[in-house]
Amino acid sequence: MSIRKRLQCCLALAGVVMLGLAGCSSSGSSSGSSAAVASAAKSPIKVMIIAVLSNPAFSDPEAAVAAQAYVKEANASGGISGHPINLEVCDSNLDPNKETACFQKAVTDHVVAVVGSFLLFGTGMKLLQAAGIPFIGGNGTTLAEFTSPISFPADSGEIGWYYGEAALLKHAGVTKPAIMYCDTAACDLSVQYAQDEWTQSGGTGAIKKVLAPLAQAQYTAQAADTVTGGTNGVMMASATQAIPKMVTDLRQASFTGPVALIDSFVDSSTVSAMGSYANGLLVSGLLDPVTQASSPGVEAFVKAMNSESPSAPKDGLAEHSWNGFDLFGQVAKTISGDITAASLLKALQNVTTPITLGLSGPWVSPNASNAPISQYPRLSKDALSYIPEKIEGGQLVATGSRVYLAS
């Protein structure tokens, strides 16, 4: 995600952003989609994506680009059963008031769904619930996405990322793990998720916790603390901009053991900033990496992104947005009558036969799947998974097939 990026990043900033008013902008997805909308015979379907467009601390404009790319391609092919898609892009700007105002605008504008969005707070989800508007394929960075009955995650989000980090170290033979984590409630949750999987997978003892505040310019002291006491594997839960400094200071503290990250920490800018220290880092991924050229889903995503904006990052945030819209589109096409929030919500609830998402694989409704973790009822059994990945030669590559963590 490149400051951009991480979900952790965003979550990590939850406690420090300032309050403000909302701002949203409507988009036909691209100049190419407006003609398709104008020529379509059926009424348009209005959807919204919530993104952080230009905050200097964190932004994910590439998620909006991915949404626009999907809408442009869908409308060029006749929309959803002949209905063109109208896309609204709402900028939350890492602001709790603006994020909630985006939800309010979705209700006021009568969108049929909020799709592929990155949330930092999730408090506005109750507005969608009251209006019966589904929230589809978000990044999975808030508890509301895994508890609200109108939320339909396309993957396991933050839970899967940090379960995956712990699993990667366990599989690497680590016996005394540590985690460097930032000073936010979101990072506290990441530590909890990692500890849960470490224990469930047969790891012994508590993961050593080393607090690494976001505001620090370097992490020399934290790195020294991390490697003491026989630590032989390290996980990281922080913000994208902090990761290169954390990895560099850890390696300069002469730590040579395995280090695990999440895939949204990995893009060209962070890999470049880490230099040679990036090679060999273990990565917990949720979606097929863009280097997996043999994947039809990756091919479609990359082609659409290049058509919409060749320079836009094709990172984890962009992939999550695309995957969320893929879920929306596939389910919406099963509706025989009018496509409304109510009919879409019902269709999502009734997906009992798996549909295949191009970047993440089979999906069934959480309404039709027993939640593997009781406190997260919207997390389906098949969604609790990760892809083992590694940085090699400056590229993020999969080192194995998807691993399902639910028993």
C-alpha positions, 0 to 999 in steps of 0.5 A, spaced: 500 500 500 505 504 500 503 509 505 498 508 501 497 502 504 496 498 509 490 497 512 494 497 518 496 503 516 490 506 516 487 502 522 494 504 525 492 512 524 485 511 527 487 514 534 490 520 531 486 523 525 482 529 526 475 530 526 471 533 520 466 534 515 464 529 509 466 530 502 464 525 496 465 526 489 461 522 483 464 518 478 461 515 472 468 511 473 471 513 467 470 518 460 469 511 457 463 509 461 459 515 460 457 513 453 455 506 455 451 509 460 447 514 456 446 508 451 443 503 455 436 501 455 435 500 462 435 504 469 442 505 472 445 502 478 448 506 483 454 504 487 459 507 492 466 506 494 469 509 500 477 511 499 482 515 502 484 519 496 489 524 498 491 524 505 499 525 506 499 520 511 495 515 508 491 514 501 489 509 497 487 512 490 488 506 486 482 503 490 478 508 486 482 507 480 480 499 480 473 501 482 473 505 476 476 500 471 471 495 473 465 499 472 468 502 465 469 494 463 462 492 465 459 498 462 462 496 456 460 489 456 452 491 457 453 493 465 449 488 469 444 485 465 443 491 461 443 496 467 449 501 467 453 502 473 454 509 476 459 509 481 460 514 486 467 515 489 467 518 497 473 521 500 473 519 507 480 522 508 482 518 514 477 522 518 471 519 522 466 524 521 467 524 513 467 516 513 460 516 517 458 522 512 460 517 506 455 512 509 450 517 510 451 520 503 450 512 500 443 512 504 441 519 501 443 517 494 440 510 495 445 506 492 444 499 492 451 497 495 457 500 498 463 496 495 470 495 495 471 500 500 477 501 505 474 503 512 478 506 518 473 506 523 466 502 521 462 506 525 457 508 520 456 501 518 449 502 522 447 507 517 447 502 512 444 496 516 438 501 518 437 502 510 438 495 508 444 497 504 449 491 503 457 493 504 460 488 499 468 486 499 471 491 504 478 491 506 476 487 512 480 492 517 474 494 522 470 489 526 464 492 524 465 488 517 465 481 521 459 483 525 454 487 521 449 482 518 449 487 512 457 486 511 459 481 506 467 480 506 470 477 500 476 475 504 478 474 511 482 481 511 486 483 517 484 476 521 487 472 515 493 477 514 495 476 522 493 469 522 497 468 516 503 471 519 503 467 525 502 460 521 508 462 516 513 463 522 510 456 525 512 453 518 518 456 518 520 452 524 520 458 529 519 457 536 520 463 540 516 469 536 516 476 537 512 481 534 513 489 533 507 493 533 504 500 533 501 504 538 493 503 536 488 499 537 488 496 530 495 494 532 493 491 538 488 487 535 493 484 530 497 482 536 491 478 538 490 475 531 497 473 531 497 470 538 490 466 537 493 462 530 500 461 534 496 458 540 492 454 535 497 451 531 501 448 536 506 454 538 508 454 545 508 460 550 506 468 548 509 471 542 514 477 545 510 484 544 515 490 542 511 496 542 514 500 536 510 507 536 508 510 529 511 517 530 518 514 531 523 516 526 527 510 527 526 503 531 534 501 533 532 500 540 525 496 539 530 492 534 535 491 539 529 489 544 526 484 539 532 480 538 534 479 545 532 473 549 532 468 544 527 470 539 528 467 532 522 469 528 519 476 528 512 479 525 510 486 524 504 490 525 504 497 523 503 502 518 506 502 511 511 508 511 514 505 518 515 498 515 522 499 511 525 503 517 523 497 522 526 491 517 532 495 516 533 496 524 532 489 525 537 487 520 542 492 522 541 489 529 544 482 526 537 479 526 538 473 520 531 469 522 525 469 518 521 476 518 513 476 516 509 481 513 502 482 510 502 483 502 499 490 503 505 492 506 509 490 499 509 495 493 515 498 489 516 503 494 517 499 500 521 494 497 525 499 494 526 503 501 528 496 504 533 495 499 537 488 499 533 487 506 527 486 502 529 479 499 527 473 503 521 476 507 515 472 508 509 475 506 502 473 508 497 474 502 490 474 501 489 475 494 493 472 488 499 477 487 500 480 480 506 476 479 502 470 478 501 471 471 498 464 470 491 466 474 486 469 469 483 473 475 490 477 475 490 477 468 483 481 468 485 485 473 492 488 470 489 489 463 483 493 466 488 497 471 492 498 465 487 501 461 484 505 466 490 508 469 497 505 467 501 508 472 496 507 478 499 502 483 497 494 482 497 493 490 493 489 495 488 495 496 487 496 488 486 488 488 481 488 494 477 494 491 477 490 484 475 483 488 469 486 492 466 489 485 467 482 482 463 479 488 458 485 487 457 484 479 457 476 479 451 476 485 448 482 482 447 478 475 443 473 478 437 477 480 432 476 475 428 483 477 429 490 479 436 490 482 435 494 488 439 494 495 433 489 498 434 484 492 441 485 492 442 483 499 437 477 499 441 475 493 448 475 497 444 472 503 442 466 498 449 464 495 450 457 498 453 454 491 460 457 491 461 462 486 469 463 484 472 470 485 478 471 480 483 474 485 481 469 491 477 463 489 470 460 492 465 464 495 459 463 499 455 467 503 456 468 511 449 466 512 450 459 509 457 458 512 458 456 520 463 462 522 470 459 524 470 464 529 464 465 533 465 473 535 466 474 527 460 471 524 461 474 518 467 471 517 466 464 513 470 458 513 472 458 506 474 465 507 479 464 513 485 463 509 492 466 506 497 465 501 504 464 503 508 469 499 515 471 499 519 477 496 524 475 491 528 479 486 524 485 488 518 482 487 512 479 491 511 471 489 507 466 491 511 460 494 505 455 495 497 454 494 492 458 498 492 455 506 485 454 509 486 455 517 479 453 519 478 446 521 
